[in-house]
Amino acid sequence: MNLITERPQELILALTLWGLALSAGIMAGVYFAFSAFVISSLDKLDSNRAAAAMNSINRVIVTSAFMPLFWGSSLLAVMLIVFTGWQDSVMLATLAGVVYLAGMLLVTILFNVPLNNRLRDCREQECADVWLVYKRRWTSWNHVRTVASLLTMLMCICLLSDM
């Protein structure tokens, strides 16, 4: 049987699941690295240098390969929600997309980016105090992104195993 001609919806869904599983897994790894050791490594520096280093990371990341991965994985999560009407496993597929969009994309937009902006905009005399609040709050929200990405990857793998 030719999946492309006989069941194109299943092929599109399978490719979407594979793409989201892989990209969410990579995102989970990036977020895990920040939660596990990047922020704590920066915190070994004095607060002004830690803030400057994180600001440098934030400037570089928006022009790196991270951004197509970030937006591409979010697009795949939207596609998964749209395509769930094609399968019996609607609930798990919808949940995978929603968990990713809420736990990764919205958390980034609503919490991590504003914290990044506050750190970027701090004056030198206040950066030490801003860093102390930033590292705790930013890392807590980053844990949410890590878990959401990991759960999405696992749900996609489960869905693929049922195809």
N, C-alpha and C positions, 0 to 999 in steps of 0.2 A: 504494500500500500504506500502511496506517495503522500506524505503528510502535507506537503506544500499545496498540492492540488485538491486533495480530498478533504482535508481538515485544516484549512489555513488559520482559523481562529485558534485552534490548539497550538499551532506552531508559533503564532504571535504571542500567545500567553506563555508558552514555554520559554521563548526568547526573553520576554519581559521578566519572568521569574529568575532566569539565569542571570540576566543583567543586574537585577536588583539584589539578588543573593551575593553576587561578586562585589558590586559597588558598596553595598551596605556593610559587607565584611571588611572591605578596605577602610571604609569610614570608621568602623568600630575600632580597627587597629590604630588609626591616626588618633582618634579621641582617647583610646586607652593609653597610648604613649604619653599624651599630655597629662592625663590623670595619674599615671603610674610614676613618671619620672621627670618630665620636662618642667612642669611648674615647680616641683620640689627642688630641682636643680637650679632653676632661676632664683628660687628663694634662698639659696646659699650665698648669693651675691648680696651686696647692700641693696636696700630697697630701691634707690634711684637707678642703680644699674640694672636691677631685675626689671623694673618698669621700662627702661630704655630697651632692653633685650626683647621683652614681650612686644613692645611697640614695633620693633624691627621685624619680628616674626609676623605680626599682623599686617604690616605694609607689604611684605614679600608674598604672603599667602594669597592675597587677592589677585596677583598676576602670575600665579603658579598653576601647575596641573591640578591642584586641589580644587579650583573653582569649577572646571568642567565636570569633575567627578561629583562635587557637591550638588550642582544644579542638575546634572544628568541623572543622578540617583533619585533626586526629588521628582523629576519628570517620570522616571520609571515607576515610582510609587503611585503617582497620579494615574498613569496608564494601567497599572495593576487594578486600581479601584474601578476604573472604567471597564476593563475587560472581565471583571469577575462575573458578570452576567452570563458568560460563556461556559462556566464550569459548575459542577455540583458543590465544590468546596468554596462557596461564595463567602461564608463567614470568615474563614481563616485568611483568605486572600484579601478581603476588605480590611480585616484587622491588621494584616502586615503593612498594607499601604498607609492606614491611618496612624499606626504606631510610629512609622518612619516619619511621616509628615509632621505629626504633633511632637514627637519626642526628639527628632533631629532638626528638622527645618524650623518649626515654630520656636523651639527653645533657643536655637541659634539667633533668630531674628529678634525675639522678644527679650532675651536675657544676655547671651554672650556678646552679641554685637554692641548693645548699649554699654556694657561693662568695658569692652574694648575701647569704645569712644571716650568714655570717662577717663580711662587710663591715658589715652592719647592726648586728651585735652588738659591734663593736670599741669599745674605750674610746678617748677622744680622744687619749691619749698613745701608743696603739699603732696608730691608724688609718693613719698614714703608712706604717708597715711593712706593714700588711695590704694597703694599696692597691698597693704595689709588687709583691706576689705576685699579688694579685687581677687586676690589669690584664693580666698576662701569661697566667695560666692561663685566666681567663674568656674572653679574646679567642681563645685557641687553641681552646677548645671551641666558641666561637661560629663560628669558621671551619668546623668540622665541621657545625654546624647549617645554615650558609649553603650549603655544598656539597650536603648531603643534601636540602635543600629544592629547590635548583636541579635536581639529578639527578631527583628525583621529578617535578617539573614537566615536564622533557624526556621522561621515560619515558611520562608520561600523554599528552603531545602525540603521541608516536610511536604509542601505542596508539589514539588517536583518529583518526590518519591512516590506520590500517589498518581502521577500521570501515566 
